[in-house]
Amino acid sequence: MWPSILHWVFIRHAHPISAWSRWASTPLVVVPLWYPRTWTALPVAVWMIINPIITPPVTDDRAFATRAILGEEQWIADPSKRRGIIAINAVGAGCLCIAGVSASRRRLLPTAFATAGSMAVILMTWRSYAELYDPRLVNPGRA
């Protein structure tokens, strides 16, 4: 049951609108830490939950974001396929933790830089996921 539900979510989240809007929403994660009130956390949480499922299922894999998200689904099914992604994800998580701590202390520049760092690392993981999905689509010279 869970794999089919997970696939249902991924096939919608792989839509470029879902993937890119979720990536662009990364700075929203620190807002509830900057302003620790329920009214700031609830809409962010709702958005992060519904974003991957409100778009229609993806119909092709031409878009980079689509290949990245579908590669992420493959990686979740078998993380041993590419162990380097774990290290990249750890760096991204570290950036987001620094952003969260900085936001809770209301330090604008460290929050902004760490959030930007997290977003850059997300793009790096997307490249790895897309290459995992189909190496020929990322590096046409390699097969």
URDA-V232727 format. One record per residue. N is the residue number from 1. SS is DSSP state (a for helix, b for strand, c for the rest). NEAR is the number of other C-alpha atoms within 12 Angstrom. D_LAST is the distance of its C-alpha to the last C-alpha in Angstrom with 1 decimal. Layout:
[[N | SS | NEAR | D_LAST] [N | SS | NEAR | D_LAST]]
//
This chain:
[[1 | c | 7 | 34.2] [2 | a | 9 | 32.5] [3 | a | 14 | 28.9] [4 | a | 12 | 29.8] [5 | a | 12 | 31.7] [6 | a | 21 | 28.8] [7 | a | 25 | 26.4] [8 | a | 23 | 29.0] [9 | a | 28 | 29.2] [10 | a | 35 | 25.5] [11 | a | 35 | 25.0] [12 | a | 30 | 27.8] [13 | a | 38 | 26.9] [14 | c | 42 | 23.4] [15 | c | 34 | 25.4] [16 | a | 32 | 25.0] [17 | a | 26 | 28.8] [18 | a | 31 | 29.0] [19 | a | 36 | 26.2] [20 | a | 26 | 27.4] [21 | a | 23 | 31.0] [22 | a | 31 | 30.6] [23 | a | 29 | 28.9] [24 | a | 22 | 31.8] [25 | c | 25 | 34.2] [26 | c | 34 | 33.4] [27 | c | 29 | 36.6] [28 | a | 32 | 38.7] [29 | a | 35 | 38.1] [30 | a | 36 | 40.4] [31 | a | 32 | 43.2] [32 | a | 25 | 44.9] [33 | a | 28 | 45.0] [34 | a | 25 | 46.5] [35 | c | 18 | 49.0] [36 | c | 18 | 49.5] [37 | c | 14 | 51.0] [38 | a | 14 | 50.1] [39 | a | 14 | 49.9] [40 | a | 19 | 47.0] [41 | a | 20 | 45.0] [42 | a | 17 | 45.4] [43 | a | 19 | 43.8] [44 | a | 24 | 40.9] [45 | a | 21 | 40.4] [46 | a | 17 | 40.8] [47 | a | 21 | 38.3] [48 | a | 25 | 35.6] [49 | a | 17 | 36.3] [50 | a | 18 | 36.4] [51 | a | 29 | 33.7] [52 | c | 31 | 30.8] [53 | c | 27 | 32.7] [54 | c | 25 | 34.6] [55 | c | 24 | 31.9] [56 | c | 20 | 31.0] [57 | c | 23 | 27.9] [58 | c | 29 | 24.7] [59 | c | 17 | 24.0] [60 | c | 17 | 20.5] [61 | c | 23 | 17.5] [62 | c | 19 | 17.5] [63 | c | 23 | 19.2] [64 | a | 28 | 17.7] [65 | a | 40 | 20.5] [66 | a | 35 | 19.8] [67 | a | 37 | 16.2] [68 | a | 38 | 17.7] [69 | a | 43 | 20.5] [70 | a | 41 | 18.6] [71 | a | 37 | 16.4] [72 | a | 37 | 19.7] [73 | a | 30 | 21.0] [74 | a | 27 | 18.3] [75 | a | 26 | 19.0] [76 | a | 23 | 22.7] [77 | a | 18 | 22.4] [78 | c | 15 | 20.8] [79 | a | 19 | 21.2] [80 | a | 13 | 20.1] [81 | a | 20 | 16.4] [82 | c | 24 | 16.6] [83 | c | 18 | 20.0] [84 | a | 19 | 19.7] [85 | a | 30 | 20.1] [86 | a | 24 | 23.6] [87 | a | 18 | 24.6] [88 | a | 26 | 23.6] [89 | a | 28 | 25.5] [90 | a | 18 | 28.4] [91 | a | 24 | 28.7] [92 | a | 28 | 28.7] [93 | a | 24 | 31.3] [94 | a | 21 | 33.3] [95 | a | 30 | 33.3] [96 | a | 33 | 34.5] [97 | a | 24 | 37.2] [98 | a | 29 | 38.4] [99 | a | 36 | 38.5] [100 | a | 33 | 40.5] [101 | a | 25 | 43.0] [102 | a | 24 | 43.4] [103 | a | 29 | 44.0] [104 | a | 22 | 46.6] [105 | c | 20 | 48.4] [106 | c | 21 | 48.1] [107 | c | 19 | 46.4] [108 | a | 20 | 44.8] [109 | a | 16 | 42.7] [110 | a | 24 | 41.2] [111 | a | 31 | 40.5] [112 | a | 28 | 38.8] [113 | a | 22 | 36.7] [114 | a | 30 | 35.6] [115 | a | 36 | 34.8] [116 | a | 26 | 32.8] [117 | a | 28 | 31.0] [118 | a | 35 | 30.2] [119 | a | 32 | 28.8] [120 | a | 24 | 26.6] [121 | a | 28 | 25.3] [122 | a | 36 | 24.6] [123 | a | 27 | 22.4] [124 | a | 24 | 20.5] [125 | a | 34 | 20.2] [126 | a | 35 | 19.1] [127 | a | 31 | 16.1] [128 | a | 36 | 15.2] [129 | a | 38 | 15.9] [130 | a | 34 | 13.9] [131 | a | 32 | 10.8] [132 | a | 33 | 11.8] [133 | a | 30 | 12.4] [134 | c | 26 | 9.0] [135 | a | 19 | 6.5] [136 | a | 14 | 5.5] [137 | a | 25 | 9.3] [138 | a | 25 | 10.2] [139 | c | 15 | 8.1] [140 | c | 10 | 7.3] [141 | c | 8 | 6.7] [142 | c | 10 | 3.8] [143 | c | 11 | 0.0]]
//
